[in-house]
Amino acid sequence: MNSWLYGVYALILAIVSILTGEIVTFVMLGFILISLQNIHSTLKEILKVNRSEK
């Protein structure tokens, strides 16, 4: 997935959170999404290293 798509998701979440007044939820979801993205990129790097060793 492209990084601009994550920006679109964040923008949609921000608009919804402002309309509903759930700013804290938006911040927490942002932290969760950033953490999941970091985990995903780390796993992709590990997979690339494992494939190159074979």
C-alpha positions in Angstrom: 0.0 0.0 0.0 1.2 3.5 -0.8 2.0 6.0 2.0 -0.4 8.5 0.5 -3.2 6.1 1.1 -2.4 6.1 4.8 -2.6 9.9 4.7 -6.1 9.6 3.2 -7.1 7.2 5.9 -5.8 9.5 8.6 -7.6 12.5 7.0 -10.9 10.5 7.0 -10.4 9.5 10.6 -9.5 13.1 11.6 -12.7 14.4 10.0 -14.9 11.8 11.7 -13.2 12.3 15.0 -13.7 16.1 14.9 -17.3 15.7 13.9 -18.0 13.3 16.8 -15.7 14.9 19.3 -13.5 11.9 19.8 -10.1 13.5 19.5 -8.4 11.2 22.0 -9.7 8.2 20.0 -8.2 9.7 16.8 -4.8 10.1 18.5 -4.9 6.5 19.9 -5.8 5.1 16.5 -3.0 7.1 15.0 -0.5 5.5 17.4 -1.9 2.0 16.6 -1.7 2.6 12.9 1.9 3.9 13.1 2.9 0.9 15.3 1.3 -1.6 12.8 3.0 0.1 9.9 6.4 -0.3 11.7 5.7 -3.9 12.5 4.7 -4.6 8.9 7.9 -2.9 7.4 10.1 -4.8 9.9 8.5 -8.1 8.9 9.0 -7.3 5.3 12.7 -6.6 5.9 13.1 -9.9 7.8 11.4 -11.8 4.9 13.7 -10.2 2.4 16.8 -11.2 4.4 15.5 -14.7 4.9 14.9 -15.1 1.1 18.3 -13.7 0.2 20.1 -16.2 2.5 18.6 -19.2 0.7 
